[in-house]
């Protein structure tokens, strides 16, 4: 097959073939050299450092995350890119780590002559202030799935809620739980996974919305107790006030100014997140979640693109912004911070190509060798642009019927899309065997395939950066209605 021949082609012949294709396609002659610096060994070097045990899984925040940020900044310096942060290459974001002291925590529920006492080592509590409750009436609320109706406000307001629900993994189920907290109960207690958490990150100065305290327990005795809850049950609780500790987090940002007098003040944003999930709190053997494919591979892609474009004899017409985010694994924190504090105008940002999972081809559904895909494939014209680039490199660019849409909100493209910027995430594999596991090591990536995927991305970026036509949301797709509305508001088109 042509894909197989492409992957085994010597690098020199590959570059000649790409140059010929680019020339035929009418690309600027200077850009025929674009793929040259993109090599499997360079990508491997970036990933193997970022995903090494020395960085301890790059949790947000952590010393390993700070080392990764310094490494990325050093590469931007090496390429001669302009610093675009508030502190050199760093866009500093002031956060606080909110920790819940548990030494004085107590919670008991009395029901039908029996008492359940919450074990401190199997409890997580989230509250905005100190809580002291004595013999509060308990009501049981059943919420088996996200479609279940919430109780009337008057049935739970001021009372202690014992919530019996389905798993809270989905975004919809988490939203239902938040809606329940907003009905004004005195407290909500529910079963769930309790890990070892250092606390909750929150923007410094941000006021949390008033809501009831939530107590989650992994005590196996609680489930049976909750199911048998009798009328007249009472709850008493003491929860200390949370403690805040300042934390400084950083996006790493650099720019390559455009060469065209009219287009240089418009921007193409190339991004990836450089954090991962740190060290697992328990388990035997290796507990460092190295995050090679998720997402050292995306960071390596951004660095490779930065190097490739910086070495062109003629810069692209539009300005390129290269950025790596903190805190994606904590809820898209870095990208949401940037969307609220952009370094270049969002109205002048024509596109965002975000990169994740670029190195593994062993998707749980089968091999992805020779193929790349995107979230929101047919949400914007960027899908067509990437497909056209794939025809030049021999990479098949395809849409996953389910994941392309459902994963759109699960990566950093979402924050820019919410602001109206046409934004997608480019990737090779959706979910792979070592996803969020310590075994996501650098030596499990297919770097030859990754090189070709990155070269495809480079050509797509080149076309966006040099075209006078900006990418667009596809209006005929009903799923983009809210993004199109945000785009129109961003451009003053009410």
MOVENQUI-V51304 format. One record per residue. N is the residue number from 0. PHI is phi as a letter, one per 20 degrees, with the letter a starting at -180 (* if undefined). OMEGA is omega in whole degrees, -180 to 180 (* if undefined). D_CENTER is the distance of its C-alpha to the mean C-alpha in Angstrom with 1 decimal. Layout:
n=N phi=PHI omega=OMEGA d_center=D_CENTER
n=N phi=PHI omega=OMEGA d_center=D_CENTER
//
This chain:
n=0 phi=* omega=-178 d_center=34.9
n=1 phi=f omega=180 d_center=33.8
n=2 phi=f omega=-179 d_center=30.3
n=3 phi=f omega=178 d_center=31.9
n=4 phi=f omega=-180 d_center=34.3
n=5 phi=f omega=-176 d_center=31.5
n=6 phi=f omega=-178 d_center=29.6
n=7 phi=e omega=180 d_center=32.9
n=8 phi=f omega=176 d_center=34.2
n=9 phi=g omega=-174 d_center=34.9
n=10 phi=g omega=-177 d_center=32.6
n=11 phi=f omega=179 d_center=35.5
n=12 phi=f omega=177 d_center=36.3
n=13 phi=g omega=-178 d_center=32.7
n=14 phi=f omega=178 d_center=32.6
n=15 phi=f omega=179 d_center=35.9
n=16 phi=f omega=179 d_center=34.9
n=17 phi=f omega=180 d_center=31.8
n=18 phi=f omega=179 d_center=34.0
n=19 phi=f omega=179 d_center=36.5
n=20 phi=f omega=-179 d_center=34.0
n=21 phi=f omega=180 d_center=32.5
n=22 phi=f omega=180 d_center=36.1
n=23 phi=f omega=-177 d_center=37.1
n=24 phi=f omega=177 d_center=34.2
n=25 phi=n omega=177 d_center=35.4
n=26 phi=f omega=176 d_center=32.7
n=27 phi=g omega=-178 d_center=34.0
n=28 phi=g omega=-179 d_center=36.0
n=29 phi=f omega=-175 d_center=34.1
n=30 phi=e omega=174 d_center=30.9
n=31 phi=f omega=179 d_center=32.7
n=32 phi=e omega=-172 d_center=31.8
n=33 phi=g omega=-176 d_center=28.0
n=34 phi=f omega=-170 d_center=27.1
n=35 phi=g omega=-177 d_center=29.5
n=36 phi=f omega=-176 d_center=27.4
n=37 phi=e omega=-177 d_center=24.6
n=38 phi=c omega=178 d_center=25.8
n=39 phi=f omega=-178 d_center=24.8
n=40 phi=f omega=178 d_center=26.1
n=41 phi=f omega=178 d_center=24.1
n=42 phi=f omega=179 d_center=20.8
n=43 phi=f omega=180 d_center=22.0
n=44 phi=f omega=179 d_center=23.0
n=45 phi=f omega=-175 d_center=19.6
n=46 phi=f omega=-176 d_center=17.8
n=47 phi=f omega=175 d_center=20.7
n=48 phi=f omega=-176 d_center=20.6
n=49 phi=f omega=-178 d_center=16.9
n=50 phi=d omega=179 d_center=16.9
n=51 phi=f omega=178 d_center=20.4
n=52 phi=g omega=-178 d_center=21.6
n=53 phi=g omega=-178 d_center=22.5
n=54 phi=e omega=169 d_center=18.9
n=55 phi=l omega=173 d_center=18.7
n=56 phi=n omega=170 d_center=15.2
n=57 phi=l omega=178 d_center=13.7
n=58 phi=f omega=176 d_center=12.9
n=59 phi=d omega=-6 d_center=12.2
n=60 phi=e omega=175 d_center=15.0
n=61 phi=a omega=176 d_center=17.3
n=62 phi=f omega=179 d_center=19.8
n=63 phi=f omega=177 d_center=18.0
n=64 phi=f omega=179 d_center=15.0
n=65 phi=f omega=177 d_center=17.8
n=66 phi=f omega=178 d_center=19.5
n=67 phi=f omega=179 d_center=16.5
n=68 phi=f omega=179 d_center=16.4
n=69 phi=f omega=179 d_center=20.2
n=70 phi=f omega=-179 d_center=20.1
n=71 phi=f omega=178 d_center=17.9
n=72 phi=f omega=-180 d_center=20.2
n=73 phi=f omega=178 d_center=23.1
n=74 phi=f omega=176 d_center=22.3
n=75 phi=f omega=176 d_center=21.9
n=76 phi=f omega=-178 d_center=25.3
n=77 phi=f omega=-180 d_center=26.7
n=78 phi=e omega=179 d_center=25.9
n=79 phi=m omega=180 d_center=27.6
n=80 phi=f omega=180 d_center=24.7
n=81 phi=e omega=175 d_center=25.1
n=82 phi=f omega=-176 d_center=23.3
n=83 phi=c omega=-179 d_center=21.5
n=84 phi=e omega=176 d_center=20.3
n=85 phi=f omega=177 d_center=22.2
n=86 phi=c omega=-176 d_center=23.3
n=87 phi=m omega=179 d_center=23.8
n=88 phi=e omega=-174 d_center=20.6
n=89 phi=d omega=168 d_center=18.7
n=90 phi=e omega=-173 d_center=17.4
n=91 phi=f omega=-180 d_center=18.3
n=92 phi=c omega=179 d_center=16.6
n=93 phi=f omega=178 d_center=19.0
n=94 phi=c omega=170 d_center=17.6
n=95 phi=c omega=172 d_center=19.6
n=96 phi=e omega=-178 d_center=19.2
n=97 phi=e omega=-179 d_center=21.0
n=98 phi=d omega=-179 d_center=22.9
n=99 phi=d omega=176 d_center=25.2
n=100 phi=f omega=-177 d_center=28.6
n=101 phi=d omega=-177 d_center=30.0
n=102 phi=g omega=-177 d_center=33.5
n=103 phi=e omega=-179 d_center=35.2
n=104 phi=f omega=174 d_center=33.2
n=105 phi=b omega=176 d_center=35.5
n=106 phi=b omega=177 d_center=35.2
n=107 phi=c omega=174 d_center=37.8
n=108 phi=c omega=178 d_center=38.5
n=109 phi=d omega=-177 d_center=42.1
n=110 phi=b omega=175 d_center=42.9
n=111 phi=l omega=179 d_center=46.2
n=112 phi=n omega=178 d_center=47.6
n=113 phi=d omega=-179 d_center=44.6
n=114 phi=c omega=171 d_center=42.1
n=115 phi=d omega=178 d_center=38.5
n=116 phi=d omega=-177 d_center=37.3
n=117 phi=f omega=176 d_center=33.7
n=118 phi=f omega=-174 d_center=33.3
n=119 phi=g omega=-177 d_center=31.4
n=120 phi=e omega=178 d_center=29.8
n=121 phi=c omega=-176 d_center=28.3
n=122 phi=c omega=168 d_center=27.0
n=123 phi=c omega=-179 d_center=24.0
n=124 phi=c omega=177 d_center=24.9
n=125 phi=c omega=-179 d_center=23.0
n=126 phi=b omega=-179 d_center=25.4
n=127 phi=e omega=-177 d_center=25.8
n=128 phi=b omega=178 d_center=29.4
n=129 phi=f omega=-178 d_center=32.1
n=130 phi=c omega=174 d_center=33.3
n=131 phi=c omega=-177 d_center=36.8
n=132 phi=c omega=-180 d_center=37.9
n=133 phi=c omega=175 d_center=41.3
n=134 phi=l omega=179 d_center=42.4
n=135 phi=e omega=179 d_center=40.1
n=136 phi=g omega=-178 d_center=40.6
n=137 phi=d omega=171 d_center=38.0
n=138 phi=c omega=179 d_center=37.0
n=139 phi=e omega=179 d_center=35.1
n=140 phi=d omega=177 d_center=32.4
n=141 phi=e omega=179 d_center=31.4
n=142 phi=c omega=-173 d_center=28.0
n=143 phi=f omega=179 d_center=27.8
n=144 phi=b omega=-175 d_center=25.1
n=145 phi=f omega=-180 d_center=23.2
n=146 phi=e omega=-179 d_center=26.3
n=147 phi=f omega=-179 d_center=28.7
n=148 phi=f omega=174 d_center=30.4
n=149 phi=f omega=177 d_center=29.9
n=150 phi=f omega=174 d_center=33.2
n=151 phi=f omega=-175 d_center=35.2
n=152 phi=g omega=-176 d_center=34.4
n=153 phi=f omega=180 d_center=37.9
n=154 phi=e omega=-178 d_center=37.7
n=155 phi=d omega=-175 d_center=34.9
n=156 phi=f omega=179 d_center=35.3
n=157 phi=m omega=-178 d_center=36.5
n=158 phi=d omega=176 d_center=36.5
n=159 phi=e omega=-177 d_center=34.6
n=160 phi=d omega=167 d_center=32.4
n=161 phi=e omega=-174 d_center=32.1
n=162 phi=e omega=173 d_center=29.3
n=163 phi=d omega=-172 d_center=29.6
n=164 phi=c omega=171 d_center=26.6
n=165 phi=f omega=-180 d_center=24.7
n=166 phi=g omega=-177 d_center=21.5
n=167 phi=e omega=-177 d_center=18.8
n=168 phi=f omega=-175 d_center=15.9
n=169 phi=f omega=178 d_center=15.3
n=170 phi=f omega=-179 d_center=13.9
n=171 phi=f omega=-179 d_center=17.5
n=172 phi=f omega=176 d_center=19.2
n=173 phi=f omega=178 d_center=17.3
n=174 phi=f omega=178 d_center=18.3
n=175 phi=f omega=179 d_center=21.9
n=176 phi=f omega=178 d_center=22.0
n=177 phi=f omega=178 d_center=21.2
n=178 phi=f omega=177 d_center=23.9
n=179 phi=f omega=179 d_center=26.3
n=180 phi=f omega=-179 d_center=25.7
n=181 phi=f omega=-180 d_center=26.5
n=182 phi=e omega=174 d_center=29.9
n=183 phi=n omega=174 d_center=31.4
n=184 phi=f omega=177 d_center=32.0
n=185 phi=f omega=-179 d_center=33.2
n=186 phi=a omega=174 d_center=30.7
n=187 phi=c omega=178 d_center=28.7
n=188 phi=c omega=-177 d_center=28.9
n=189 phi=b omega=176 d_center=27.2
n=190 phi=e omega=178 d_center=26.6
n=191 phi=r omega=180 d_center=23.3
n=192 phi=f omega=177 d_center=21.6
n=193 phi=c omega=179 d_center=22.1
n=194 phi=e omega=177 d_center=20.4
n=195 phi=d omega=-175 d_center=21.1
n=196 phi=d omega=175 d_center=19.0
n=197 phi=f omega=-180 d_center=19.7
n=198 phi=q omega=-178 d_center=18.9
n=199 phi=d omega=179 d_center=16.6
n=200 phi=e omega=179 d_center=15.0
n=201 phi=b omega=178 d_center=16.4
n=202 phi=f omega=179 d_center=17.1
n=203 phi=f omega=179 d_center=20.6
n=204 phi=n omega=179 d_center=23.2
n=205 phi=f omega=179 d_center=21.1
n=206 phi=e omega=178 d_center=23.4
n=207 phi=f omega=-180 d_center=22.1
n=208 phi=f omega=178 d_center=23.6
n=209 phi=g omega=179 d_center=26.7
n=210 phi=b omega=-179 d_center=26.1
n=211 phi=f omega=173 d_center=27.7
n=212 phi=f omega=178 d_center=26.9
n=213 phi=d omega=177 d_center=25.0
n=214 phi=d omega=178 d_center=26.3
n=215 phi=d omega=-179 d_center=24.8
n=216 phi=c omega=175 d_center=27.0
n=217 phi=d omega=179 d_center=27.0
n=218 phi=f omega=-178 d_center=30.8
n=219 phi=f omega=180 d_center=32.2
n=220 phi=f omega=-177 d_center=35.3
n=221 phi=f omega=-176 d_center=33.4
n=222 phi=g omega=179 d_center=32.7
n=223 phi=f omega=179 d_center=36.4
n=224 phi=f omega=-179 d_center=37.4
n=225 phi=f omega=-180 d_center=35.2
n=226 phi=f omega=-177 d_center=36.5
n=227 phi=e omega=-176 d_center=40.1
n=228 phi=g omega=-177 d_center=39.6
n=229 phi=e omega=174 d_center=43.0
n=230 phi=f omega=179 d_center=44.1
n=231 phi=n omega=179 d_center=44.8
n=232 phi=f omega=-178 d_center=42.0
n=233 phi=c omega=-179 d_center=41.2
n=234 phi=c omega=171 d_center=38.4
n=235 phi=c omega=-177 d_center=38.7
n=236 phi=b omega=170 d_center=35.9
n=237 phi=c omega=179 d_center=35.4
n=238 phi=c omega=180 d_center=31.9
n=239 phi=f omega=177 d_center=31.9
n=240 phi=f omega=177 d_center=30.0
n=241 phi=f omega=180 d_center=26.6
n=242 phi=d omega=-179 d_center=26.6
n=243 phi=d omega=177 d_center=24.3
n=244 phi=c omega=-179 d_center=23.8
n=245 phi=f omega=179 d_center=22.6
n=246 phi=c omega=177 d_center=19.6
n=247 phi=d omega=179 d_center=18.8
n=248 phi=d omega=-172 d_center=15.3
n=249 phi=b omega=158 d_center=14.9
n=250 phi=e omega=180 d_center=13.0
n=251 phi=d omega=-169 d_center=15.2
n=252 phi=c omega=174 d_center=16.8
n=253 phi=b omega=180 d_center=19.8
n=254 phi=c omega=169 d_center=21.7
n=255 phi=d omega=-174 d_center=24.2
n=256 phi=g omega=178 d_center=26.7
n=257 phi=f omega=-175 d_center=27.8
n=258 phi=d omega=-175 d_center=31.4
n=259 phi=e omega=-175 d_center=32.5
n=260 phi=f omega=-179 d_center=34.3
n=261 phi=e omega=-171 d_center=32.9
n=262 phi=e omega=-176 d_center=29.4
n=263 phi=f omega=178 d_center=28.4
n=264 phi=e omega=169 d_center=27.4
n=265 phi=d omega=-164 d_center=24.7
n=266 phi=c omega=172 d_center=21.3
n=267 phi=d omega=-174 d_center=18.9
n=268 phi=e omega=-179 d_center=15.5
n=269 phi=d omega=-166 d_center=14.0
n=270 phi=c omega=171 d_center=10.6
n=271 phi=a omega=176 d_center=8.3
n=272 phi=e omega=-176 d_center=6.5
n=273 phi=d omega=178 d_center=9.6
n=274 phi=e omega=169 d_center=9.0
n=275 phi=b omega=-169 d_center=9.5
n=276 phi=d omega=172 d_center=11.4
n=277 phi=m omega=-174 d_center=14.8
n=278 phi=d omega=179 d_center=18.1
n=279 phi=f omega=-175 d_center=18.9
n=280 phi=f omega=-178 d_center=21.6
n=281 phi=b omega=-178 d_center=24.1
n=282 phi=p omega=180 d_center=25.3
n=283 phi=e omega=175 d_center=27.7
n=284 phi=m omega=-176 d_center=27.3
n=285 phi=f omega=178 d_center=24.1
n=286 phi=d omega=179 d_center=21.5
n=287 phi=e omega=177 d_center=19.3
n=288 phi=e omega=-170 d_center=15.9
n=289 phi=f omega=177 d_center=15.9
n=290 phi=m omega=-179 d_center=12.7
n=291 phi=f omega=179 d_center=14.6
n=292 phi=f omega=-179 d_center=13.1
n=293 phi=d omega=3 d_center=9.6
n=294 phi=c omega=174 d_center=9.2
n=295 phi=g omega=179 d_center=12.5
n=296 phi=f omega=177 d_center=13.5
n=297 phi=f omega=177 d_center=11.1
n=298 phi=f omega=178 d_center=12.4
n=299 phi=f omega=177 d_center=15.9
n=300 phi=f omega=179 d_center=15.6
n=301 phi=f omega=179 d_center=15.1
n=302 phi=f omega=179 d_center=17.9
n=303 phi=f omega=176 d_center=20.1
n=304 phi=f omega=178 d_center=19.8
n=305 phi=f omega=179 d_center=20.7
n=306 phi=f omega=-177 d_center=23.6
n=307 phi=f omega=-178 d_center=24.8
n=308 phi=f omega=180 d_center=24.9
n=309 phi=f omega=-178 d_center=26.4
n=310 phi=e omega=178 d_center=29.3
n=311 phi=f omega=176 d_center=30.3
n=312 phi=f omega=176 d_center=33.8
n=313 phi=c omega=-178 d_center=32.8
n=314 phi=f omega=174 d_center=29.6
n=315 phi=g omega=-177 d_center=27.7
n=316 phi=f omega=177 d_center=29.0
n=317 phi=e omega=176 d_center=25.9
n=318 phi=f omega=177 d_center=24.0
n=319 phi=e omega=176 d_center=20.9
n=320 phi=d omega=180 d_center=18.2
n=321 phi=d omega=-175 d_center=16.2
n=322 phi=b omega=172 d_center=13.3
n=323 phi=c omega=-171 d_center=10.9
n=324 phi=d omega=167 d_center=8.5
n=325 phi=e omega=162 d_center=8.9
n=326 phi=m omega=176 d_center=7.4
n=327 phi=f omega=-177 d_center=3.6
n=328 phi=f omega=178 d_center=5.5
n=329 phi=e omega=180 d_center=7.8
n=330 phi=o omega=177 d_center=6.5
n=331 phi=l omega=-173 d_center=4.6
n=332 phi=f omega=-176 d_center=8.0
n=333 phi=f omega=-180 d_center=8.5
n=334 phi=f omega=177 d_center=7.9
n=335 phi=f omega=176 d_center=9.8
n=336 phi=f omega=-179 d_center=12.3
n=337 phi=f omega=-178 d_center=12.9
n=338 phi=f omega=177 d_center=13.5
n=339 phi=e omega=-177 d_center=16.0
n=340 phi=c omega=-175 d_center=17.4
n=341 phi=f omega=178 d_center=17.4
n=342 phi=e omega=171 d_center=19.6
n=343 phi=c omega=-175 d_center=20.9
n=344 phi=g omega=178 d_center=21.8
n=345 phi=f omega=179 d_center=19.3
n=346 phi=f omega=179 d_center=22.5
n=347 phi=d omega=178 d_center=23.1
n=348 phi=e omega=-171 d_center=19.7
n=349 phi=e omega=-178 d_center=20.6
n=350 phi=a omega=172 d_center=17.4
n=351 phi=c omega=170 d_center=13.8
n=352 phi=d omega=179 d_center=13.1
n=353 phi=d omega=-174 d_center=9.7
n=354 phi=c omega=178 d_center=10.1
n=355 phi=b omega=171 d_center=8.7
n=356 phi=l omega=-174 d_center=11.3
n=357 phi=e omega=-170 d_center=14.1
n=358 phi=d omega=-178 d_center=16.7
n=359 phi=e omega=175 d_center=17.5
n=360 phi=d omega=-177 d_center=19.9
n=361 phi=e omega=176 d_center=20.8
n=362 phi=f omega=179 d_center=18.8
n=363 phi=g omega=179 d_center=20.0
n=364 phi=e omega=-179 d_center=21.8
n=365 phi=p omega=-176 d_center=23.6
n=366 phi=f omega=175 d_center=23.6
n=367 phi=d omega=179 d_center=21.5
n=368 phi=g omega=179 d_center=23.6
n=369 phi=m omega=-176 d_center=24.5
n=370 phi=c omega=169 d_center=21.8
n=371 phi=c omega=-176 d_center=18.5
n=372 phi=b omega=-180 d_center=16.8
n=373 phi=b omega=164 d_center=14.2
n=374 phi=f omega=180 d_center=12.4
n=375 phi=l omega=-172 d_center=14.9
n=376 phi=g omega=-179 d_center=17.5
n=377 phi=d omega=173 d_center=20.3
n=378 phi=e omega=-178 d_center=18.6
n=379 phi=c omega=176 d_center=19.6
n=380 phi=f omega=178 d_center=22.1
n=381 phi=f omega=177 d_center=19.6
n=382 phi=f omega=178 d_center=19.9
n=383 phi=f omega=179 d_center=23.6
n=384 phi=f omega=179 d_center=23.2
n=385 phi=f omega=178 d_center=21.2
n=386 phi=f omega=178 d_center=23.8
n=387 phi=f omega=177 d_center=26.6
n=388 phi=f omega=180 d_center=25.2
n=389 phi=f omega=178 d_center=25.0
n=390 phi=f omega=178 d_center=28.7
n=391 phi=e omega=-175 d_center=29.5
n=392 phi=d omega=-177 d_center=27.8
n=393 phi=n omega=177 d_center=28.5
n=394 phi=e omega=175 d_center=25.0
n=395 phi=f omega=178 d_center=24.7
n=396 phi=d omega=-168 d_center=21.9
n=397 phi=c omega=178 d_center=21.6
n=398 phi=d omega=171 d_center=20.0
n=399 phi=e omega=-172 d_center=19.2
n=400 phi=g omega=-178 d_center=21.1
n=401 phi=d omega=-171 d_center=18.8
n=402 phi=f omega=-176 d_center=15.3
n=403 phi=g omega=179 d_center=15.1
n=404 phi=e omega=-172 d_center=15.3
n=405 phi=f omega=-180 d_center=13.8
n=406 phi=e omega=-175 d_center=10.4
n=407 phi=g omega=-177 d_center=10.2
n=408 phi=e omega=-173 d_center=8.6
n=409 phi=d omega=178 d_center=5.9
n=410 phi=b omega=-168 d_center=3.7
n=411 phi=f omega=174 d_center=4.6
n=412 phi=f omega=-175 d_center=8.0
n=413 phi=g omega=-177 d_center=8.5
n=414 phi=f omega=179 d_center=9.3
n=415 phi=f omega=178 d_center=11.8
n=416 phi=f omega=178 d_center=13.1
n=417 phi=g omega=179 d_center=13.9
n=418 phi=e omega=178 d_center=15.9
n=419 phi=o omega=-178 d_center=17.7
n=420 phi=f omega=174 d_center=16.6
n=421 phi=g omega=-170 d_center=16.7
n=422 phi=b omega=177 d_center=13.2
n=423 phi=c omega=170 d_center=12.0
n=424 phi=d omega=180 d_center=9.9
n=425 phi=e omega=-178 d_center=12.6
n=426 phi=b omega=176 d_center=12.9
n=427 phi=d omega=-180 d_center=15.9
n=428 phi=d omega=179 d_center=15.3
n=429 phi=f omega=176 d_center=13.3
n=430 phi=c omega=-176 d_center=14.1
n=431 phi=c omega=-171 d_center=16.4
n=432 phi=g omega=-176 d_center=18.9
n=433 phi=d omega=-178 d_center=17.2
n=434 phi=g omega=180 d_center=13.7
n=435 phi=l omega=177 d_center=12.8
n=436 phi=c omega=179 d_center=16.4
n=437 phi=g omega=-177 d_center=18.4
n=438 phi=e omega=175 d_center=19.8
n=439 phi=f omega=-174 d_center=16.8
n=440 phi=e omega=-177 d_center=19.2
n=441 phi=f omega=-176 d_center=19.6
n=442 phi=e omega=179 d_center=22.9
n=443 phi=d omega=180 d_center=21.5
n=444 phi=e omega=176 d_center=20.0
n=445 phi=e omega=-171 d_center=22.2
n=446 phi=f omega=175 d_center=22.5
n=447 phi=f omega=178 d_center=25.2
n=448 phi=f omega=-180 d_center=23.1
n=449 phi=f omega=178 d_center=20.1
n=450 phi=g omega=-179 d_center=22.6
n=451 phi=f omega=176 d_center=23.6
n=452 phi=f omega=179 d_center=20.2
n=453 phi=f omega=177 d_center=19.4
n=454 phi=f omega=177 d_center=22.9
n=455 phi=f omega=176 d_center=22.2
n=456 phi=f omega=-180 d_center=19.2
n=457 phi=f omega=-180 d_center=21.5
n=458 phi=f omega=178 d_center=24.2
n=459 phi=f omega=178 d_center=22.0
n=460 phi=f omega=180 d_center=20.8
n=461 phi=g omega=-179 d_center=24.5
n=462 phi=f omega=178 d_center=25.7
n=463 phi=f omega=-175 d_center=23.4
n=464 phi=f omega=-176 d_center=24.4
n=465 phi=d omega=-178 d_center=28.0
n=466 phi=e omega=175 d_center=28.5
n=467 phi=f omega=179 d_center=30.1
n=468 phi=e omega=179 d_center=28.4
n=469 phi=e omega=174 d_center=24.9
n=470 phi=g omega=-175 d_center=22.4
n=471 phi=c omega=165 d_center=22.7
n=472 phi=f omega=-179 d_center=21.3
n=473 phi=e omega=-172 d_center=23.5
n=474 phi=f omega=-177 d_center=25.6
n=475 phi=f omega=178 d_center=27.1
n=476 phi=e omega=-176 d_center=23.9
n=477 phi=f omega=-178 d_center=24.1
n=478 phi=f omega=-178 d_center=20.3
n=479 phi=d omega=-173 d_center=19.7
n=480 phi=g omega=-177 d_center=22.3
n=481 phi=f omega=178 d_center=20.1
n=482 phi=f omega=177 d_center=18.3
n=483 phi=f omega=177 d_center=21.7
n=484 phi=f omega=178 d_center=23.1
n=485 phi=f omega=178 d_center=20.6
n=486 phi=f omega=-179 d_center=21.5
n=487 phi=f omega=177 d_center=25.1
n=488 phi=f omega=179 d_center=24.9
n=489 phi=f omega=-178 d_center=23.1
n=490 phi=d omega=175 d_center=26.1
n=491 phi=m omega=-179 d_center=28.7
n=492 phi=d omega=-176 d_center=29.5
n=493 phi=e omega=* d_center=30.1
//
